[in-house]
Amino acid sequence: MVQEQRTNARRMTLKAASVALCVFVLIEVNYPVLQPQSRLALFALLGLSFLFLHTPAANHPHSSPILLKADWIPAAATLLCFGYVIIQTEPAFERLWIGGVPLGERAGMEVFWDYLVGFVGLIIVLEAARRAVGWTLPLLALCFLLYAKFGTAMPNWMFPHRGYPWTRIISQSFLHSQGVFGIALKVMFTYVFPFILFGAFLEATGATTFVIELSHRLFRHSAGGPAKIAVLSSGLMGSLSGSAVANTATTGTFTIPMMRSAGFAPHIAAGVEAAASSGGALMPPIMGAGAYMMLEIVTPPVTYLEIIKAALIPAVLYYLTLLLVVHLQARKVGSADQSSEPEAGKLSVAQGLVFMLAIIGLVALLLAGFTPFRSVTLALAVILIVAPWARTTRIGWTDFVGGLFRTAKAGVPLIAAASCVGVILAVVTLTGIGSKLPSAILPLARNNLFAALFLLMISTIILGLGLPSAVCYLLMATLIGPVLTRLGVVPLAAHLFIFYFGMMSMVTPPVALAAYTAAAIAGADIMRSSLAAFRFALVGFILPYAFVLNPSLLLLSGDGTAALGLTIATLVFVLIGIFFLAVSTTGYCFVHLNPVARVVLCLASFIVILLPGFDWVRLAIKVAAILTGVSIICLNRVGAARAASACDAPVFVGSPASVGQVNP
């Protein structure tokens, strides 16, 4: 009985915290009242308290009352530490300021209580990140803290420095605005969380059901229809959620069984879903969290519209390639008869109207010059105004609170991760490693752009194996992003390059988190599913090189907007290249291709996609690669036709007199 009461108390506390968090963000982001640091402190206070109560310290929180109590301790410590920052910052609490001076003006003059709160606060942040995203990020933050302390003991290859006392490190990391309460948490508060709330309420109206049913109706009579449904629905859903793993877990529960019923092997079905879900955050207009971080990081500054305009063509190419791959794969394996596929459900006009009005309203507001957070707030208001007019889209009180709870549940891990990333960025600023690392990588790449891109790709994928994609992007953009701009890369192209590979780490073996999730749903082997996802998402590893070497794919050039003719010419060659890549990936185009043909087509696709420029020599090389690819496909088809004719022709044996006697 006591156990049940505690569980109910925890549930009610979580609901109250989720409501408070969502309401606070919506009000404060549009009509700010608090000081910048105390605003973020209250945001983190509500978010981390929710996290500690929602994500238990142990796997079986109900096995012992002690474990239940243990989760209240860090929640209470969060309230004290972050509440202290608010009190010592807000003018409303001026009477409680130590020495009559606010915390932000006590840099270098902190007292014992400041350092104690900062020390406990750092422990809270590290533990919250461990619960939210695992050990990788907090261990990385701890390594940076030790680096800041023991800089003089570091070898030359680890960028030694003079070292700093713990008091200075705590002050930089927690007490002031360059650490936990810095740019990472600011982006989550100002941009990411409102868009998560927008997606949650769009889902509450049933608009996501409309997306699924629309995809079903578009592709149900097409070869590999279920796989194409998975691609389209995952792309649209992933743009709202921004999380490859969450997208896979949501849409995969119905798309993977559909693909299996159509004849796709379990690991292939898992691979298609993981590849489709991982590209969702690349799709404008929402793009998960990456676009909003770029608003704060890219130099010279860019607008939100410039970001989504640049991201549009690569995102469409990614999903176009994926649709082509699953079409060829379906032809190759011979998908099941369409009658075996589930019938499409009823398409709700009301749900479609809510979905279209919300998305069109969001884009229109952005085009009208509204800030992203104001635009998404007004688009959310459109949902709440339009939804009650139909029974299928009406949001009741239970659905309303449920939407707030889902928003908090989805957003709180990002709050914890952003707080921990703030610790790392504080050390980067304190020690100056942010400027030392690019200067070391530049000689390593020997001023070779392709070498620098390759090194950046490898480091981003490795870091992304254990981190959320948005967090991975933020770290890599801060540490290594300046390298590419020094090599003459358009700044926005450089940041999109990093963001793409942060997403592609979700389908890169051996730690492909999206593929792991899809494999669990499909009941497939984890490694086979990961390799299949990697193969299907291969174009996602090629496109970033393509748009860095050919900025016209982003509608950009070194001195501004790319010429329309150059963009069209580049796009035509890239389309031919991704066709070759899709054929090489599946090993099928009208007939099965042999391994040599697949390798040649893969090389031809790389040449056509990646070779920059259109001078006569490069144009001749591209045309030669295209002719080679077409020849390979034609020769394989002719060879297969001859082989089939030879098998079907009667075989005669014996003497000439026996002609006409067919060998059985």
C-alpha positions as CSV (number, residue, x, y, z in Angstrom):
1,M,0.0,0.0,0.0
2,V,2.8,2.4,0.9
3,Q,4.6,1.4,-2.3
4,E,1.6,2.2,-4.4
5,Q,1.2,5.6,-2.6
6,R,4.8,6.4,-3.4
7,T,4.3,5.4,-7.0
8,N,1.2,7.6,-7.3
9,A,3.0,10.5,-5.7
10,R,5.8,10.2,-8.2
11,R,3.3,10.0,-11.1
12,M,1.5,13.1,-10.0
13,T,4.8,14.9,-9.5
14,L,5.9,14.0,-13.0
15,K,2.7,15.3,-14.5
16,A,2.9,18.5,-12.6
17,A,6.6,19.0,-13.6
18,S,5.8,18.3,-17.3
19,V,3.0,20.9,-17.3
20,A,5.1,23.5,-15.5
21,L,8.0,22.9,-17.8
22,C,6.0,23.2,-21.0
23,V,4.0,26.2,-19.9
24,F,7.1,28.0,-18.6
25,V,9.0,27.5,-21.8
26,L,6.1,28.8,-24.0
27,I,5.6,31.9,-21.9
28,E,9.2,32.7,-21.2
29,V,10.5,32.2,-24.8
30,N,7.9,34.6,-26.2
31,Y,7.6,37.1,-23.3
32,P,10.8,36.9,-21.3
33,V,10.7,38.1,-17.8
34,L,13.7,36.4,-16.1
35,Q,17.4,37.1,-16.4
36,P,19.0,34.9,-19.1
37,Q,21.0,32.8,-16.6
38,S,18.1,32.3,-14.2
39,R,15.8,31.5,-17.1
40,L,18.0,28.7,-18.2
41,A,18.5,27.6,-14.5
42,L,14.8,27.2,-14.1
43,F,14.5,25.4,-17.4
44,A,17.2,22.9,-16.2
45,L,15.7,22.7,-12.7
46,L,12.3,21.5,-14.1
47,G,13.9,19.3,-16.7
48,L,16.4,17.5,-14.6
49,S,14.0,17.1,-11.7
50,F,11.6,15.4,-14.1
51,L,14.5,13.2,-15.4
52,F,15.5,12.0,-12.0
53,L,12.0,11.0,-11.0
54,H,11.1,9.5,-14.4
55,T,14.4,7.6,-15.1
56,P,15.3,5.5,-12.0
57,A,18.8,4.9,-10.9
58,A,18.3,1.1,-11.2
59,N,16.6,-1.1,-13.7
60,H,14.0,-2.3,-11.2
61,P,12.9,0.8,-9.2
62,H,10.0,-1.0,-7.5
63,S,12.1,-3.8,-6.0
64,S,13.1,-1.8,-3.0
65,P,11.7,1.4,-1.3
66,I,15.3,2.5,-0.9
67,L,15.7,2.8,-4.6
68,L,12.5,4.9,-4.8
69,K,13.8,7.2,-2.2
70,A,17.2,7.4,-3.9
71,D,15.6,9.1,-6.9
72,W,14.2,11.9,-4.8
73,I,17.6,12.8,-3.4
74,P,19.1,14.1,-6.7
75,A,15.8,15.7,-7.6
76,A,15.9,17.6,-4.3
77,A,19.6,18.5,-4.8
78,T,18.6,19.8,-8.3
79,L,16.0,22.0,-6.7
80,L,18.6,23.4,-4.2
81,C,21.5,24.0,-6.6
82,F,19.6,25.4,-9.5
83,G,17.3,27.3,-7.2
84,Y,20.4,28.9,-5.6
85,V,21.5,30.2,-9.1
86,I,18.1,31.7,-9.7
87,I,18.0,33.4,-6.3
88,Q,21.5,34.7,-6.6
89,T,20.7,36.1,-10.1
90,E,17.2,37.5,-10.1
91,P,16.7,41.1,-8.9
92,A,13.5,40.1,-7.2
93,F,15.7,38.2,-4.6
94,E,18.2,41.1,-4.2
95,R,17.9,41.0,-0.4
96,L,19.3,37.4,-0.5
97,W,22.3,38.2,-2.6
98,I,25.6,37.4,-0.9
99,G,27.4,40.6,-0.3
100,G,24.6,42.4,-2.2
101,V,26.2,41.4,-5.5
102,P,24.5,39.1,-8.0
103,L,26.2,35.8,-9.0
104,G,27.1,37.0,-12.5
105,E,29.1,39.9,-11.1
106,R,31.0,37.8,-8.5
107,A,33.4,36.2,-11.0
108,G,36.7,35.8,-9.2
109,M,35.1,36.8,-5.9
110,E,32.9,33.7,-5.3
111,V,32.4,32.5,-1.7
112,F,32.4,29.0,-0.2
113,W,28.6,28.5,-0.8
114,D,29.0,29.4,-4.4
115,Y,31.7,26.7,-4.9
116,L,29.8,24.1,-2.9
117,V,26.6,24.7,-5.0
118,G,28.8,24.6,-8.2
119,F,30.5,21.3,-7.2
120,V,27.2,19.6,-6.3
121,G,25.6,21.0,-9.5
122,L,28.3,19.5,-11.7
123,I,27.7,16.1,-10.1
124,I,24.0,16.5,-10.7
125,V,24.6,17.4,-14.4
126,L,27.0,14.4,-14.9
127,E,24.5,12.0,-13.3
128,A,21.6,13.4,-15.3
129,A,23.5,12.9,-18.5
130,R,24.4,9.3,-17.5
131,R,20.8,8.5,-17.0
132,A,19.6,10.2,-20.1
133,V,22.2,9.2,-22.8
134,G,24.5,6.7,-21.1
135,W,28.1,6.8,-19.9
136,T,29.8,8.3,-23.0
137,L,29.0,11.9,-22.6
138,P,29.5,12.2,-18.8
139,L,32.9,10.4,-19.1
140,L,33.9,12.7,-21.9
141,A,32.9,15.7,-19.7
142,L,34.9,14.3,-16.8
143,C,37.9,13.9,-19.1
144,F,37.7,17.6,-20.1
145,L,37.4,18.6,-16.4
146,L,40.6,16.6,-15.6
147,Y,42.3,18.1,-18.6
148,A,41.5,21.6,-17.3
149,K,42.9,20.7,-13.9
150,F,46.0,18.8,-14.9
151,G,47.0,20.7,-18.1
152,T,50.6,21.1,-17.1
153,A,51.0,17.3,-16.9
154,M,49.7,16.7,-20.4
155,P,52.1,15.5,-23.1
156,N,52.7,17.7,-26.1
157,W,50.3,15.8,-28.4
158,M,47.5,16.5,-25.8
159,F,47.8,20.3,-25.9
160,P,49.2,21.1,-22.5
161,H,48.4,24.4,-20.7
162,R,49.1,26.0,-17.4
163,G,46.3,24.3,-15.5
164,Y,43.5,25.8,-13.4
165,P,42.4,25.4,-9.8
166,W,39.1,23.6,-9.1
167,T,37.5,26.8,-8.0
168,R,38.1,28.4,-11.4
169,I,36.9,25.3,-13.2
170,I,33.7,25.2,-11.1
171,S,33.1,28.9,-11.6
172,Q,33.6,28.6,-15.4
173,S,31.5,25.4,-15.7
174,F,28.5,26.0,-13.5
175,L,28.3,29.4,-11.8
176,H,28.4,31.6,-14.9
177,S,27.0,31.7,-18.4
178,Q,29.8,30.0,-20.4
179,G,29.2,26.5,-19.0
180,V,26.0,24.6,-18.1
181,F,24.0,27.8,-18.7
182,G,25.6,28.5,-22.0
183,I,24.8,28.2,-25.7
184,A,23.9,24.5,-25.7
185,L,21.1,24.8,-23.1
186,K,20.0,28.1,-24.7
187,V,19.4,26.4,-28.0
188,M,17.4,23.7,-26.3
189,F,15.3,26.2,-24.5
190,T,14.8,28.7,-27.3
191,Y,14.3,26.4,-30.3
192,V,14.3,22.7,-29.7
193,F,11.8,22.3,-26.8
194,P,9.1,24.4,-28.5
195,F,9.4,22.3,-31.6
196,I,9.1,19.1,-29.6
197,L,6.0,20.5,-28.1
198,F,4.7,21.3,-31.6
199,G,5.3,17.7,-32.7
200,A,3.7,16.2,-29.6
201,F,0.4,18.1,-30.1
202,L,0.4,17.4,-33.8
203,E,0.6,13.7,-32.9
204,A,-2.2,14.2,-30.3
205,T,-4.6,15.3,-33.1
206,G,-3.9,12.1,-35.1
207,A,-2.1,14.0,-37.8
208,T,0.7,11.4,-37.7
209,T,-1.9,8.7,-38.4
210,F,-2.8,10.8,-41.5
211,V,0.9,10.7,-42.6
212,I,1.0,6.9,-42.3
213,E,-2.3,6.4,-44.2
214,L,-1.3,8.8,-46.9
215,S,2.0,7.0,-47.4
216,H,0.0,3.7,-47.5
217,R,-2.3,5.0,-50.2
218,L,0.5,6.4,-52.3
219,F,2.5,3.2,-52.4
220,R,0.2,0.3,-51.7
221,H,0.1,-0.8,-55.4
222,S,3.8,-0.2,-56.0
223,A,6.6,-2.8,-55.9
224,G,7.9,-2.9,-52.3
225,G,5.0,-0.7,-51.2
226,P,5.4,-1.3,-47.5
227,A,9.1,-0.3,-47.7
228,K,8.2,2.9,-49.5
229,I,5.6,3.6,-46.9
230,A,8.3,3.2,-44.2
231,V,10.6,5.6,-46.1
232,L,8.0,8.4,-46.6
233,S,6.3,8.1,-43.2
234,S,9.7,7.9,-41.4
235,G,11.0,10.9,-43.2
236,L,7.9,13.1,-42.4
237,M,7.8,11.8,-38.8
238,G,11.5,12.2,-38.3
239,S,11.5,15.8,-39.3
240,L,9.2,16.4,-36.3
241,S,10.9,14.3,-33.7
242,G,14.6,14.8,-34.7
243,S,15.5,11.5,-33.0
244,A,16.4,8.5,-35.2
245,V,15.9,6.1,-32.4
246,A,12.6,7.5,-31.3
247,N,11.4,7.6,-34.9
248,T,12.4,4.0,-35.5
249,A,10.6,2.9,-32.3
250,T,7.5,4.8,-33.3
251,T,7.0,4.1,-37.0
252,G,8.9,0.8,-37.0
253,T,6.3,-1.0,-35.0
254,F,3.9,-1.0,-38.0
255,T,6.2,-0.5,-41.0
256,I,8.5,-3.4,-40.2
257,P,5.8,-6.1,-39.9
258,M,4.3,-4.7,-43.2
259,M,7.6,-5.1,-44.9
260,R,8.1,-8.6,-43.6
261,S,4.6,-9.6,-44.8
262,A,5.6,-8.3,-48.3
263,G,8.5,-10.7,-48.5
264,F,11.4,-8.6,-47.1
265,A,13.8,-10.5,-44.9
266,P,13.8,-9.4,-41.2
267,H,17.2,-7.7,-41.3
268,I,16.4,-6.0,-44.6
269,A,13.1,-4.6,-43.2
270,A,15.0,-3.4,-40.1
271,G,17.7,-1.8,-42.3
272,V,15.2,0.1,-44.4
273,E,13.4,1.5,-41.4
274,A,16.6,2.5,-39.6
275,A,18.0,4.2,-42.7
276,A,14.7,6.1,-43.3
277,S,14.4,7.2,-39.7
278,S,18.0,8.4,-39.5
279,G,17.4,10.9,-42.3
280,G,14.3,12.4,-40.8
281,A,16.2,15.2,-39.0
282,L,17.8,16.2,-42.3
283,M,14.4,17.1,-43.8
284,P,13.2,20.7,-43.7
285,P,11.4,22.6,-42.4
286,I,12.0,21.4,-38.8
287,M,15.2,19.3,-39.0
288,G,15.3,18.3,-35.3
289,A,17.7,20.4,-33.3
290,G,20.5,21.0,-35.8
291,A,19.0,23.9,-37.7
292,Y,18.5,25.9,-34.5
293,M,22.0,25.2,-33.3
294,M,23.4,26.5,-36.6
295,L,21.6,29.8,-35.9
296,E,23.8,30.3,-32.9
297,I,27.1,28.8,-34.2
298,V,27.5,29.5,-37.9
299,T,29.7,32.5,-38.7
300,P,28.9,34.8,-40.4
301,P,25.3,34.4,-39.1
302,V,22.7,32.8,-41.2
303,T,18.9,32.9,-41.1
304,Y,16.6,30.0,-40.5
305,L,15.3,30.3,-44.0
306,E,18.8,30.1,-45.4
307,I,19.4,26.9,-43.5
308,I,16.3,25.1,-44.6
309,K,16.7,26.3,-48.2
310,A,20.3,24.9,-48.2
311,A,19.2,21.6,-46.6
312,L,16.3,20.9,-49.0
313,I,17.9,19.5,-52.1
314,P,20.3,17.1,-50.2
315,A,17.4,15.8,-48.0
316,V,15.2,15.2,-51.1
317,L,18.1,13.4,-52.8
318,Y,18.6,11.2,-49.7
319,Y,15.0,10.0,-49.6
320,L,14.7,9.8,-53.4
321,T,17.7,7.4,-53.4
322,L,16.2,5.4,-50.5
323,L,12.9,5.0,-52.4
324,L,14.9,3.9,-55.5
325,V,16.9,1.4,-53.4
326,V,13.8,-0.2,-51.8
327,H,12.1,-0.3,-55.3
328,L,15.1,-2.2,-56.8
329,Q,15.4,-4.4,-53.7
330,A,11.7,-5.3,-54.0
331,R,12.2,-6.2,-57.7
332,K,15.2,-8.2,-56.8
333,V,13.6,-10.3,-54.1
334,G,10.1,-10.3,-55.6
335,S,7.8,-8.8,-53.1
336,A,4.7,-10.6,-52.0
337,D,1.4,-10.2,-53.8
338,Q,-0.3,-7.0,-52.9
339,S,-3.2,-8.8,-51.5
340,S,-1.1,-9.9,-48.6
341,E,-0.5,-6.3,-47.5
342,P,-2.8,-4.7,-45.0
343,E,-5.5,-2.6,-46.5
344,A,-5.1,1.1,-46.1
345,G,-7.2,2.6,-43.4
346,K,-9.7,5.4,-43.8
347,L,-8.0,8.7,-44.7
348,S,-9.2,11.4,-42.3
349,V,-9.7,14.7,-44.1
350,A,-9.8,16.5,-40.7
351,Q,-6.5,15.0,-39.6
352,G,-5.0,16.0,-43.0
353,L,-6.3,19.5,-42.7
354,V,-4.8,19.9,-39.3
355,F,-1.4,18.6,-40.5
356,M,-1.3,20.8,-43.6
357,L,-2.5,23.9,-41.8
358,A,0.1,23.4,-39.1
359,I,3.0,22.8,-41.4
360,I,2.0,25.5,-44.0
361,G,1.3,27.9,-41.2
362,L,4.8,27.3,-39.7
363,V,6.5,27.8,-43.0
364,A,4.4,30.9,-43.9
365,L,5.3,32.5,-40.5
366,L,9.0,31.8,-41.1
367,L,8.8,33.3,-44.6
368,A,7.0,36.4,-43.1
369,G,10.1,37.0,-41.0
370,F,8.9,35.7,-37.6
371,T,11.5,34.2,-35.3
372,P,11.5,30.4,-35.2
373,F,10.2,30.2,-31.6
374,R,7.5,32.7,-32.3
375,S,6.5,30.9,-35.5
376,V,6.3,27.5,-33.8
377,T,4.3,29.0,-31.0
378,L,1.7,30.5,-33.4
379,A,1.7,27.2,-35.4
380,L,0.9,25.4,-32.1
381,A,-1.9,27.9,-31.6
382,V,-3.3,27.0,-35.0
383,I,-3.4,23.3,-34.0
384,L,-5.3,24.1,-30.8
385,I,-7.7,26.3,-32.7
386,V,-8.4,24.0,-35.6
387,A,-8.3,20.6,-33.8
388,P,-11.6,20.9,-31.8
389,W,-13.7,21.3,-34.9
390,A,-13.7,17.6,-35.8
391,R,-14.2,14.6,-33.5
392,T,-11.2,12.7,-34.9
393,T,-8.8,15.6,-34.1
394,R,-10.3,16.9,-30.9
395,I,-7.8,17.1,-28.0
396,G,-9.4,16.3,-24.6
397,W,-8.0,17.2,-21.3
398,T,-6.3,13.8,-20.9
399,D,-4.8,14.1,-24.4
400,F,-3.6,17.7,-23.6
401,V,-1.8,16.6,-20.4
402,G,-0.5,13.6,-22.2
403,G,0.9,15.8,-24.9
404,L,2.7,17.9,-22.3
405,F,4.0,14.7,-20.6
406,R,5.3,13.3,-23.9
407,T,7.0,16.6,-24.7
408,A,8.8,16.6,-21.3
409,K,9.7,12.9,-21.8
410,A,11.2,13.6,-25.2
411,G,12.9,16.9,-24.4
412,V,14.4,16.2,-20.9
413,P,17.2,13.9,-22.2
414,L,18.3,16.7,-24.5
415,I,18.2,19.1,-21.6
416,A,20.5,16.8,-19.6
417,A,22.8,16.3,-22.6
418,A,23.0,20.0,-23.4
419,S,23.8,20.8,-19.7
420,C,26.7,18.3,-19.9
421,V,27.9,19.6,-23.2
422,G,28.0,23.0,-21.6
423,V,30.6,21.7,-19.2
424,I,32.8,20.6,-22.1
425,L,32.4,23.9,-23.9
426,A,33.3,25.7,-20.7
427,V,36.6,23.8,-20.6
428,V,37.2,24.4,-24.3
429,T,36.8,28.2,-23.7
430,L,38.9,28.2,-20.5
431,T,41.9,26.2,-21.9
432,G,41.8,27.5,-25.5
433,I,41.8,24.0,-26.9
434,G,39.2,25.1,-29.4
435,S,41.8,27.1,-31.3
436,K,44.6,24.7,-30.7
437,L,42.9,21.6,-32.2
438,P,42.2,23.1,-35.7
439,S,45.8,24.4,-35.9
440,A,46.9,20.8,-35.3
441,I,44.5,19.2,-37.7
442,L,45.3,21.5,-40.6
443,P,49.0,20.3,-41.0
444,L,47.7,16.7,-40.6
445,A,45.4,17.2,-43.5
446,R,48.3,19.0,-45.3
447,N,45.9,21.6,-46.6
448,N,44.1,18.9,-48.5
449,L,40.3,19.5,-48.4
450,F,39.4,15.9,-49.0
451,A,41.7,14.6,-46.3
452,A,40.3,17.1,-43.8
453,L,36.8,16.1,-44.7
454,F,37.6,12.4,-44.2
455,L,39.2,13.1,-40.8
456,L,36.2,15.1,-39.8
457,M,33.8,12.4,-41.0
458,I,35.6,9.7,-39.0
459,S,35.8,11.8,-35.8
460,T,32.1,12.8,-36.1
461,I,31.0,9.2,-36.6
462,I,33.0,7.9,-33.7
463,L,31.8,10.6,-31.4
464,G,28.2,10.1,-32.6
465,L,28.3,6.4,-31.7
466,G,27.5,7.2,-28.1
467,L,25.8,10.7,-28.3
468,P,22.6,12.1,-29.6
469,S,23.1,13.5,-33.1
470,A,22.4,17.1,-32.0
471,V,24.9,16.9,-29.2
472,C,27.5,15.4,-31.5
473,Y,27.0,18.2,-34.0
474,L,27.4,20.9,-31.3
475,L,30.7,19.4,-30.1
476,M,32.2,18.9,-33.5
477,A,31.1,22.2,-34.9
478,T,32.7,24.0,-31.9
479,L,36.0,22.0,-31.9
480,I,36.7,21.2,-35.6
481,G,34.3,23.3,-37.7
482,P,36.8,26.1,-38.1
483,V,39.1,23.8,-39.9
484,L,36.9,23.5,-42.9
485,T,36.2,27.2,-43.2
486,R,40.0,27.8,-43.2
487,L,40.2,25.4,-46.1
488,G,37.8,27.6,-48.1
489,V,34.6,25.7,-47.5
490,V,31.3,27.7,-47.4
491,P,30.6,27.9,-43.6
492,L,27.0,26.6,-43.9
493,A,28.1,23.7,-46.0
494,A,30.8,22.8,-43.4
495,H,28.2,22.8,-40.6
496,L,25.7,20.7,-42.7
497,F,28.6,18.3,-43.4
498,I,29.1,17.8,-39.6
499,F,25.4,17.5,-39.0
500,Y,24.9,14.8,-41.7
501,F,27.6,12.6,-40.2
502,G,26.2,13.0,-36.7
503,M,23.0,11.6,-38.1
504,M,24.7,8.8,-40.1
505,S,26.4,7.5,-36.9
506,M,22.9,6.1,-36.1
507,V,23.4,3.5,-38.9
508,T,27.1,3.0,-38.7
509,P,28.2,-0.4,-37.4
510,P,29.2,-1.6,-34.9
511,V,27.2,0.9,-32.7
512,A,24.2,1.7,-34.9
513,L,21.5,2.7,-32.3
514,A,18.7,3.2,-34.8
515,A,19.5,-0.2,-36.5
516,Y,19.6,-1.9,-33.0
517,T,16.1,-0.6,-32.3
518,A,14.8,-1.7,-35.7
519,A,16.4,-5.1,-35.2
520,A,14.7,-5.6,-31.9
521,I,11.3,-4.9,-33.5
522,A,12.0,-7.1,-36.5
523,G,13.4,-10.0,-34.4
524,A,16.5,-9.8,-36.7
525,D,20.2,-10.2,-36.1
526,I,21.7,-6.9,-34.8
527,M,24.8,-6.9,-36.9
528,R,23.1,-7.9,-40.1
529,S,20.5,-5.2,-39.6
530,S,23.2,-2.6,-38.9
531,L,25.1,-3.6,-42.1
532,A,21.8,-3.5,-44.1
533,A,21.0,0.0,-42.7
534,F,24.5,1.2,-43.5
535,R,24.2,-0.1,-47.1
536,F,20.8,1.5,-47.7
537,A,21.9,4.8,-46.2
538,L,25.2,4.9,-48.2
539,V,24.1,7.9,-50.1
540,G,24.0,9.8,-46.8
541,F,27.7,9.3,-46.6
542,I,28.3,10.6,-50.1
543,L,26.0,13.6,-50.2
544,P,28.0,15.6,-47.6
545,Y,31.1,15.4,-49.7
546,A,29.0,16.3,-52.8
547,F,27.6,19.5,-51.4
548,V,30.9,20.6,-49.8
549,L,32.7,20.1,-53.1
550,N,29.7,21.4,-55.1
551,P,28.0,24.1,-52.9
552,S,25.5,24.7,-55.7
553,L,23.6,21.7,-54.3
554,L,22.9,23.9,-51.3
555,L,21.9,26.8,-53.6
556,L,25.1,28.4,-52.3
557,S,28.4,29.6,-53.8
558,G,31.6,31.0,-52.3
559,D,30.3,34.5,-52.7
560,G,26.6,34.1,-52.2
561,T,23.8,32.4,-54.0
562,A,24.6,29.8,-56.7
563,A,23.6,30.4,-60.3
564,L,20.5,28.5,-61.4
565,G,22.2,26.9,-64.4
566,L,25.0,25.6,-62.3
567,T,22.6,24.2,-59.8
568,I,20.6,22.4,-62.4
569,A,23.7,20.9,-64.1
570,T,25.1,19.7,-60.9
571,L,21.7,18.2,-59.9
572,V,21.4,16.3,-63.2
573,F,24.8,14.6,-62.7
574,V,24.1,13.9,-59.1
575,L,20.8,12.2,-60.0
576,I,22.5,10.0,-62.5
577,G,25.2,9.2,-59.9
578,I,22.7,8.2,-57.2
579,F,20.9,6.0,-59.7
580,F,24.2,4.1,-60.3
581,L,24.7,4.0,-56.5
582,A,21.2,2.5,-55.9
583,V,21.8,-0.1,-58.6
584,S,25.3,-0.9,-57.1
585,T,23.8,-1.1,-53.6
586,T,21.0,-3.5,-54.5
587,G,22.9,-5.4,-57.2
588,Y,19.8,-5.3,-59.5
589,C,18.6,-3.3,-62.5
590,F,16.2,-5.4,-64.7
591,V,18.5,-8.4,-63.9
592,H,20.9,-9.4,-61.1
593,L,24.4,-7.8,-61.5
594,N,27.6,-9.6,-60.8
595,P,30.1,-8.3,-58.2
596,V,32.4,-6.7,-60.7
597,A,29.6,-4.8,-62.3
598,R,28.5,-3.5,-58.9
599,V,32.0,-2.3,-58.1
600,V,32.4,-0.5,-61.4
601,L,29.0,1.2,-61.0
602,C,29.9,2.3,-57.4
603,L,33.1,3.9,-58.7
604,A,31.2,5.5,-61.6
605,S,28.7,6.9,-59.1
606,F,31.5,8.4,-57.0
607,I,33.1,10.1,-60.0
608,V,29.8,11.5,-61.2
609,I,28.7,12.8,-57.8
610,L,31.9,14.0,-56.3
611,L,34.0,15.4,-59.1
612,P,33.5,19.2,-58.8
613,G,33.5,21.7,-61.6
614,F,32.5,21.6,-65.3
615,D,35.6,22.4,-67.2
616,W,36.2,20.3,-70.4
617,V,38.4,17.7,-68.7
618,R,36.2,17.1,-65.8
619,L,33.1,17.1,-67.9
620,A,34.7,14.5,-70.2
621,I,35.6,12.3,-67.2
622,K,32.0,12.5,-65.9
623,V,30.5,11.6,-69.3
624,A,32.9,8.7,-69.6
625,A,31.9,7.4,-66.2
626,I,28.2,7.7,-67.2
627,L,28.7,5.9,-70.4
628,T,30.7,3.2,-68.5
629,G,27.8,2.7,-66.0
630,V,25.2,2.5,-68.7
631,S,27.3,0.0,-70.7
632,I,27.7,-2.2,-67.6
633,I,23.9,-2.3,-67.0
634,C,23.2,-3.0,-70.7
635,L,25.8,-5.7,-71.0
636,N,24.5,-7.4,-67.9
637,R,21.0,-7.3,-69.2
638,V,22.0,-8.7,-72.6
639,G,24.1,-11.4,-71.0
640,A,21.2,-12.4,-68.7
641,A,18.9,-12.5,-71.7
642,R,21.3,-14.8,-73.7
643,A,21.8,-17.0,-70.7
644,A,18.0,-17.3,-70.3
645,S,17.6,-18.1,-74.0
646,A,20.3,-20.8,-73.8
647,C,18.5,-22.4,-70.9
648,D,15.2,-22.4,-72.6
649,A,16.5,-23.7,-76.0
650,P,16.2,-27.5,-76.7
651,V,19.4,-29.4,-76.5
652,F,20.1,-32.1,-79.2
653,V,22.3,-35.2,-78.6
654,G,23.4,-38.1,-80.7
655,S,24.2,-38.4,-84.4
656,P,22.7,-36.3,-87.1
657,A,20.1,-38.9,-87.6
658,S,18.9,-38.3,-84.2
659,V,18.2,-34.6,-84.7
660,G,14.8,-33.7,-83.4
661,Q,15.2,-36.0,-80.4
662,V,15.1,-33.7,-77.4
663,N,17.4,-34.6,-74.6
664,P,15.2,-34.8,-71.5
